[in-house]
Each structure stands twice: as structure tokens, then as C-alpha cells.
């Protein structure tokens, strides 16, 4: 990119960062880390004040005081009194919280580092990611406002409805049949049997009538009160996805980078070919020099030529080659001019990850029904419309985090062994291995469903003998199941790292 890109003030991120993250990132790349941290600090303080003010605003609906009075009395004065009464403890707690938040931003910058890495020093890649993390703390303000604009009115409607219908439970209980009682203090065996039978019938009738009346009362609630939790959940998920999109767009924006001169090397062994004739062979491995330095070497992956090759064919070839022929992909990707095709390749898999997460929840529900003998409705609206999508969404977010983590770890490995920043290649390899992550996600879904099913079975003990249940209990089966599930995922993660390393073994000496 040309150095003539128009520069913006760092403070513009408060106004444009949430809407135009890539443009803002390009035009604020000149901002120093010190200035970016100042923006981060100001945004964090404003976010704390905004949250406290909105909490006071929510409280003011049921309080006779003005919102400013509530804010000053319940937040500002409480904080001042805490520091006056317990200065040392308050300072230590505040410091630990602040350090934890800053450590979280450092970790977030490490995760984002490969996404926008280029042929540069690794510390430059990390500094660029950290700059975006600090600058885009400003996006917390509109996101807090958006979430509050949903939570506060729904919370007020929920509180108002239940305040006006506070006698619901009494009305339902008043219509319940009378509970049977023993008429004598020393009942006979027959009287006890009759009483127990009557109690069982009463419990069944009471439970049935209660559920019917509760369902009727549930249906009488306004739609926004009845589904308030679902609406809030969707709002939080969508705003978090929006924030993730902003960070990825900002971290992946093009930057003005001074090219690092590299001597021409053999693509196969890394031998320096600076003085080797073009029509000869590599003195180290014997490969023709033209196979490393010819203009048509490393034309890019089939996905980069998907318009000529065909979308599905290119998608399939990259998916299969990355897993079963990693060196083929490794000899196609470019490190100095990586492009952005790999990002769109990974994005094409996101719907699949969503569906796998959705199916994982359904598998857990079916396992619960089978293990406990219950008949929890798998087609309920709450399950299909909120819980299922939430699981799918969480699965997608976890996949993004794992992909970035793996690319960063392999990049550090090659930085130590090859003394070169190969992050621009490791992120491509990680993205083109999306097909393997699908396989891993399916294994994880099956393992999680099986672990939860076994947990319910062992908890109830209905499917195990007394001895088996006793052994499982003394062995802390909760931890065993958790360790088993973690072990399966750690093995899959190890294979994922190994595949990235294999791809990069064929890409580490690229000249393009």
C-alpha cells in the first residue's frame, strides 16, 4: 500500500471504528503504542462510567430519586467510601483487576497477531495487533449502549408485569386440590397404604394441574416478557459477533510495510542461490534452480483461482490437499504477498461449524433423555430457537480462537527454528485446514454428548450395578469424564499443529 494513505487522528476511532474498522485501521496505523494505550485507558474509564450510569438509570425506574442522584450516591460515593475505609485493600483489588484486564488484552493481541501478519519482524506483527486491540477498546461504548437499549426496557417490562401480577402463585395454589392427611396418629398398615396411594394420586393431579395453569399463565404474558431472555441472549451474541468482526477487520487491514530483502533461496532445501546460474541445479539438493526462481513458481492455491477453476472444485481440492497432501498446499501459498483468499476460504466453513455446534446440543438432549428416561421435548421453541443457535455460535467462536492460537504457536516455533517471521504462512495453513477442523468438531460433539450421557447415567446409577456405581463415585467420575473429553481435544489439537507444521515445511523457503 502506498504511504500516501490519508492519516486520521487516533481519536477518530471513537467515531468511525465501529462502522469502518478496516479504513480506520489503515488511517491510524501511524499511531504509536503509547498513544493507542492512552485511547484504551480513556475508553476503559468511559466504559466503567457508562455502565454505572446505565445501571443507575435502570434503578431509577423503581426509585423516586433522579438518575444522577442514584449514580452519585450508589456508585461514586460508595467507591470513595471504599477507598477511605479500606485504602490498601481497595487499591490492591483495583490494581489486580486492572492488571488482569491488561493481561487479557495482551493475550488477545497474540491471538490476532497472525491474522494481519506480513513479511516483517514478529515484534512488528505483535505491535500492530496490540495497537488495534487498544484502539478498538473505544468500540465498547456503542456496544454497551446497544445492549443496554435492549436489556433496560425488557427488564423494566418484566419487573412491571410481575409487580402487577404478584399474586399469580397464590391464585394458582388456591385452585389446587386439598392435600390428603392422616386421620389418626397411629395408623394401621392398611391406612398407611391408602394414604400413600392418595398422596401419589394427589401429587400427580397437583403436578398436572400446576403445569397446565402455569402454561396458561405463561401464554398470557406479553411476547417481549415471555421471550425476554431469548431476545437478550440474541442481542449479546450478535453484538459480540459484531465486535469480533470489527477486530478481525482491523487486524487484517493492509499496512504500509517496508519490504525486507531476502536472498533467493531453493524452495526445497533453503540453500542460498544468489550466485547460482538459473540454468543449473541447487548444489545442496539437486533441484533445478528454475523450480525455485521461475516466474510461474507458486501461482497460489486453487482457491485463489476459484473463478477459473470453479468454486466447488477449488474448495474441495484445497480442503483435501491440506489434510492428505499438505506439501502440495505448502508449495502453493505465498508468504511475501499472501492476499486474503484464505480468510474467505475459512469463512465458507463457518455455517458448517454452526450446524455442528447446533447438533451437539441436540445430541446432549437425546443422551439426557436416554440416560434418565425423561422425555424432554427436543422440538421445543426454546431449544430450537435459542439454545441450539447459541451452541452453534459458541462453537464457531471457539473455532476462530483455536485457529488463531494454532497459527500463532506454529509461527513462534518457526521464528525460533528458522529465525524468520512465517506468521503470514501459518495463518494460511490454519485456514486451509478448515476441513480437518470440521472432522475435529464432529469428534468433539460426539465426545461431549457421550461424556454428558455417561455423567447422567453415573449420577443416577440406574444403569449400573451398585458396585460399578460405587467405584465410579470413588474415582471422581466427573473429573475422569472431563479429562477424557479434554484428552480427545488435545490429541486433535496436536494433529492440527502437526499438519500446519507439515504445510509450512514446504513453504518456509518461499521467494514470493
Secondary structure as UniProt FT lines:
FT   TURN            3..4
FT   HELIX           10..12
FT   HELIX           13..16
FT   TURN            17..19
FT   HELIX           21..27
FT   TURN            28..30
FT   HELIX           33..60
FT   TURN            61..62
FT   HELIX           67..71
FT   HELIX           72..76
FT   HELIX           77..85
FT   HELIX           87..113
FT   TURN            114..116
FT   HELIX           122..135
FT   HELIX           136..138
FT   HELIX           139..164
FT   TURN            165..167
FT   HELIX           168..174
FT   HELIX           189..220
FT   HELIX           223..226
FT   HELIX           228..251
FT   TURN            267..269
FT   TURN            274..275
FT   TURN            278..279
FT   TURN            283..285
FT   HELIX           290..293
FT   TURN            295..296
FT   HELIX           302..305
FT   HELIX           306..309
FT   HELIX           311..324
FT   HELIX           326..330
FT   TURN            331..332
FT   TURN            336..337
FT   HELIX           341..347
FT   TURN            348..349
FT   HELIX           350..372
FT   TURN            378..379
FT   HELIX           381..382
FT   HELIX           383..387
FT   HELIX           388..418
FT   HELIX           423..432
FT   HELIX           434..460
FT   TURN            462..463
FT   HELIX           466..474
FT   TURN            475..476
FT   HELIX           477..505
FT   TURN            506..509
//
